[in-house]
């Protein structure tokens, strides 16, 4: 989790704890992340939760601690997966420590800065998706008479595990007016407590910042108080109209609630692309700055002659190379040529030839590597001169990003090509050419490339480097290691397929996809199986066993439960509401679908082990308590032998008793009765 956004300094600093200090006899401080108007923010380790990371905010005695505790207690009642879970406040040495779960990801402010370095901004589709994901959280807050109070990109975090935005650091914890300048409306400074519509206003400003890459001060006209609309909204009038309502300060023109705003943005059509886009106002230096003019008549005459003799370049030819440094001295060959010709023409011709050759060599160098000849999919980056300059620039940015991310270019191009051809099967495998009629297809190709880059960027660098080089042998080797520990191949494939949903959205089932998508499936397998923990359990018949274990954030834990053939099994799992469980038979068939932690009773199992899979979708490690019992197979009743009937006495039909009564002293609910359900497990410890 990155440090807090910049806030005004506190009026009087709190005490100065040091790393390693224990707070509340539970949390060991590791690193101070920030200091501001809401106190100091620390990263710490929870000694009672498997050394899991937590965030601690230190508030000094100068802050109204009673009011802060009252607000904190109200925030603890907000149960939403996009709001961090809050712990109990801790008082120590006159300071108040507020505990919340650790968040793994990057703030949207950091994402804006990283993309700005690449001359990229958030696209309209990305921002619309963000609004649809955040407005339900605000609706929950406002429904409980709570507001965030300091909504801005620095207080929004994109969670690595699922890509959802998470609200950080509410602006009312420390009391007073704590808001990032530029995001709150002018009325915010006139009130000590914000109102729900001010959160919506801040959300609208956040959207403009993401779309433009500029801070609020550059987007708001200080005289007219009108907002400058980013160029990305030029083709999205519906989205711009609803953003205008978010920024309206007139009560009769703005949204009445977050729920109403959510309904409006859900009705806005989703743009074709949901990935980042180039900045509309970027300026890239492509040629060196002109040299100061020489006022001499001879130089003016030479310049006029050169301009008249050299034909102008066709407008569709894009500039493809980096700035050429100013020529300070001629080479020996150039000097000899100038001496032989007695003029400037050889120098001009040499510069033109060097530009052409340098451009060709530069593009050959960028496109070299493992890619096949231009007839392969890598031809998508063989930029013909007939492409518009904007497309050439966009492809150059793509090359730079692939090189910075250390992703194999040949594999990535095949990935984008395969995605495009899957959307347009009627083309029969034909990729778009540089012709004018294929311009819409080239635009879709670029958008797909941005979307795949955003997904690949989620992987750690060591996995990104291997994309394009994974083989089935890697997967088989990893699979054999885990199968030897009691996990069936079917369970492993389902576990990996669930983890691969972030990289390969829309896929269902546990089958391994075809190339080039298979490389992402292999990468997801490496990522999840490197962290999965396996703990085998031997179930004892008739005995209840209790096991406690920790599950890492975004990780999984597998419990192969071995039991005697024919035994029934009762399982109960207790833990965080952000954790889920599923149960598989020994052959990998699904016994209990994925769902919340619960108690399940399984029928008699012919083989073992039964495989219990527990996954943690939260952003912090969590503990589970597993209770299990194996019940022996039901006894098969032996029928009584038939009684002989005397020949001189006719047999009389016996009345049928519809209710089976146990014999005196017998236990009607004994476990051996096949019609009796298994006994419930004892209550799980909290």
CORGI-V710258 format. One line per field, one symbol per residue. burial: 1 if it has 16 or more other ideal C-beta (glycine too) atoms within 10 Angstrom, else 0. A space follows every 50 residues. Layout:
burial=???
This chain:
burial=10111010010001001000001101101001111111111111110010 01111111110010100110110010010011111110110100111111 11111111111100100011111111111110011011111100011111 11111111101001111111111111111100111001000001011111 11111111111111010011000000100101100100110110111100 00011011101101100100101111111000000000000000000000 01000000000000000101100000000000000011000000111001 00000000100010011000100000111110100010001111111100 11001011111111111111000000000011000000001101111111 11101101100011011101000010011001000111011111111111 01100000010100011111111111111001000010100000000001 11111111111010001111111111011111111101001100001000 11001001111111111111111111111110010000000000000000 000000000000000000001000000000100100
